[in-house]
Amino acid sequence: MNLKMNSLLRCACTAVTICLGLPLSHLSAAAPPAKVKPLSSYDPQVKALLAKMTLEEKVGQMTQPDISALQDPTDIENLFLGSLLSGGNADPKEGNSLDAWTNMYDEYQKHTQKTRLGIPILYGVDALHGHNNVLGAVIFPHNIGLGCTRNAALVEKIGKITAEEVRATGIQWAFAPCVTVPQDIRWGRSYEGFSSDPAIVKVLGEAAVRGLQLNDLSNPLAVLACAKHYLADGGTSFGTGTGGKNTLDQGNSEIDEATLRQVHLQGYLTTIKAGVGTIMPSYSSWNGLKMSANKYLMTDVLKKELGFEGFVISDYNAIDQIGKDYKENVGITINAGMDMVMIAGRHREFVKDLLALVKEGKVPMSRIDDAVTRILRVKFAMGLMDKDRSQLADRKLQSSFGSPAHRAVAREAVRESLVVLKNGNQALPISKQAARIHVAGKSADNLGNQCGGWTIDWQGKTGEVTPGGTTILASIKSAVSKGTKVTFSADGTGAEGATLGVVVVGEKPYAEGFGDRTNLALDQEDINAIANVKQAGIPVVVVLLSGRPLILGDALNQADAFVAAWLPGTEGQGVTDVLFGDFKPVGKLSFAWPKSMDQVPVRTGDTKTDVLFPLGYGLKF
């Protein structure tokens, strides 16, 4: 490590707490982790296997097709593929059931037994808040809510449960955690970040890796984690996104290196310390250079300076964005330090081009061997190369999939993530003996809105998205006394005569660039629902479901109590646990909450004091 880098890194570890004034004592830490076995300790076995491999077999290990574009599964043995993934909407042909996923995984894995060396595939999936592609899985709160818990032990527990449910389908690799540090809430991926405060991200990101990987990748209940999206995906400038002039997603981070390190590198320092096996570079750029082409950040900083021993996996078709010539893109990204490439639709072309580039001397054999060494290190560490250990799914794990015990942890996460923004006239907690409670709002009885994006579908969907969950309306009905009447209208009408009204409002599901917005005001539909209940002359409690702070306007004034519930997932009873006083609210804002769009963005280190609610705010009762 050179002196300049060492100095910047020391600055990065101290400057964050100084500029934010938020000591780490605000975070609830997990127990000290066991020491993680270095991946390089497997190099003797790796080198022995590498010496037996042909160039074609090595390039195959570096190739990861999406199953949606894998028209012929015999490509697994014919191209010696090292990995497969299911993209956001790439489901089994038989549907999204637990059995369908498990059967699909086993069928693909069996193809590897037909290859000369029998190297198993790594199968990757976006298990971002539970095994969220599979019907009946427990869906946990998105990271923005978990950031409000400040509870590293709970985040680690969520990681363990997610790993167990992923493993129940045979899959061994989760593209999580996201350790982004979002600096502009107009970004549609804001909810994937634990906080705009890197001090929170670095603690909770590390906890998530420990939970997923169990500090021992060889554990049959562990899954391979993936810290993403490296680097500064949350720092892109408004207007630079690939979706147009009013977007941020996949855009350009126009920041200096000190800011890059102080704000955006922090989650990687701790996840690497926790032994994360893979890291995914971002689609975005740093000062005009695409991350997938950035040798300085991928090789010099990540692998050499920080000592990352796992492998680097590209984002979905990310290399297509480097330039117009696909073959040239392949050479640029591999030479920059990409070890495995995620591809949809062009995996055969990728293999052909990379083989040609090596034979032409444009990609050195040393770079191929380094990439494959890193991939094989992980496979040995995970026990995939153990000939006495089956690589097919352990179907005994299906007995706990979506279980009450798993849902109880999700319910705990929901109630700890709630942030009470206002509680006038002691509207909270609500009495379970109230004569009548009128529930309103488009999201009160809508599990899809409750879960948000990356739930069954890539973009999520409104409505009954998955079985086994409980909406907030259903949770209210189960929480109150037998003598309490619960009525409901989506638009808030009919509240006259009720003891109290609960209005559940917020955003509809979205993911990635589809969530980029220039205006974060509440929908008129939500404003009307709150107003209709208010007109009934009764106390009003508003529960907001959103992937980021929204501009509340007069809705805050009309509400007696206002609760930010984020995107809580399938366990709506975690919301009512707090509303009815069974548990005290403990959540603290993981982002500052602006009064108006004029205050957006509120970036790390900003000294704005006139925001509506500062980072760390949260009422108790």
ABEGO torsion letter per residue (X at the ends): XBAAAAAAAAAAAAAAAAAAGBBAAABBBBBBBBBBBBAAAAAAAAAAAAAABBAAAAAAAABBBBAAABABAAAAAAAGBABBBBBAABBBAAEABAAAAAAAAAAAAAAAAABAAGBBBBBBBBBABEBAABBGBBBBBBAAAAAAAGBAAAAAAAAAAAAAAAAAAGBABBBOBBABBBABAABAAAAABABABAAAAAAAAAAAAAAAAGGBAABAABBBBBBOBOBGAAABBBGABAAEAABABGBBBBBBAAAAAAAAAAAAAAAAAAGBABBBBBABBBGGBBAAABAAAAAAAAAAAAGBABBBBBBBGAAAAABABAAAAAAAAAAAGBABBBBBGAAAAAAAAAAAAAAAGABBAAAAAAAAAAAAAAAAAAGAABAABBABBBAAAAAABGBAAAAAAAAAAAAAABBBABBBGGAOBBBAABABBBBBEAAAABAAAAAEBGBGBAAEBBEBABBGBBBAAAAAAAABBAABBBBBBAAGBGABGBABBBBBBEBBBBBEAAABBABABBBAAAAAAAAAAAAAGBBBBBBBBBABBBBAEAAAAABABBBBAEBAEABAAAAAAAAAGABBBABBBABBBBABAAAOBBBBGBABAABABBBGBEBBX
